[in-house]
Amino acid sequence: MSHWYPHEFAAHICRQLKTEVPERPREDCPGCSILSVLLSTCYQASLMREEERQVRFRLIFREPERFPAGQDPPDGLHRMVFLEPRPCTEDELRRLSPAISFDRAMIGVNLNTDGKLQIWGVVHSGTRWMQAIHGGTQLINPVPDSLIVFVTGPGRISVSVGSTMIAGLRGGRVVSMAREVFAASWLREIFATHRDELWDLHQDARQKSGDIWPPIDPEFPVILGQNLLRRVISLMRSYRHGGTLLIIPSERTDELKQANPYLNIKYPFLTDIGRRRIFPHIVGIMNEFARVASRSQRECRPLGWDEYLALSDPVLTRMDEALFELAHFVADLSLVDGAVVLNRRFEVLGFGAEISGGLENVTRLHVALDIEGETRQPEAVKGRGTRHRSAYRLCNALHDALAIVISQDGQVLFVHWHDGDVTCWDQVATSLLDF
């Protein structure tokens, strides 16, 4: 497998910019040669350490005078300009990174009169931008449509224009929105029936309300469900314990809670409203979203994710917080050895599940090289960990199961039976910082 490095990555970003954000102002995105230098510098900085700390920072390419004066977080961006610009070098980025918090600030960069990159100062953003990662319904201060570079670890760089993520470099491989497994048609198909069920329940509530609610974009519950799953996986990664999520067809729920040849759930939950909490909660958010939006919505265009984030409503805020707490609850269950088992309605069946050792061993699997699994590479299972091999055995025996395996080092694999073989995908982004 070939690897990409800063110059190739910069060329890829330039190509993507022409299609993803073709109307961008020229001054907000550097030319390809400058971008190549900028990304190379950021890449080198990412490999360094500052007093034994990993180098992490955000960098924005934008002229300081283009930030409105007199603004502050959480509603705006607060710029602070150095008395004298600093050279934009890997050493300077390394030295600045501890003081310019990744979560709260960005390093401001532009070109000097000689056309060379320089650091002009700091942009204080606050933390609300991170709702795109962790969720939330507070009003997000807008990010300018400028080129932003995220350095999150050694060799891990992501690039966006404003809030539009373009691509990321991760372990010498390029990951983009279009190549991220949550966009795969096979994965969407797994949840298709219950997505339709969510929609039907919302339509029923709409009719019973007696009010005129604005329409909701059919993609909204999809994004909501994906974000819930991303949150769970992201939290499990942060624990550095490792774990497995097993998602089974809802119609197999009763079968797999009893004695069966596939797995044994050590701590099963009672079948009651507590176990079924997540699904109706998602419907509740859809209903409340439409109800709240009906107060101010004057157009008939469907309401989507952007409108949801822009709404400032205490009820929606509490509901979103409750969904976040449910994600925490599910993730915490993974700290006990064994898998956490859910069905496709996001009902938590139990945890501490042991996959049967009596299932047929898998000696070879296929590694997907694209999100649809159209191109795959055979690979021997030998050398993979116990947690992974158990997931392969289950998916080999239970073709309609989906296993999500999180390693102690934070690697995430989706495992599923696909086109006649156990197949795994590692094109998984639990947040924009994984791109």
PyMOL commands that set and color helices and strands:
alter all, ss='L'
color gray80, all
select helices_A, chain A and resi 6-20+26-28+32-46+64-66+90-96+128-134+177-179+181-183+185-190+192-209+219-239+250-257+278-293+305-310+314-333+386-397+432-434
alter helices_A, ss='H'
color red, helices_A
select strands_A, chain A and resi 49-50+53-54+57-61+78-87+105-111+117-124+147-153+156-161+164-170+173-176+243-248+263-268+339-343+348-355+364-368+376-380+402-406+412-418+421-425
alter strands_A, ss='S'
color yellow, strands_A
deselect
rebuild
show_as cartoon
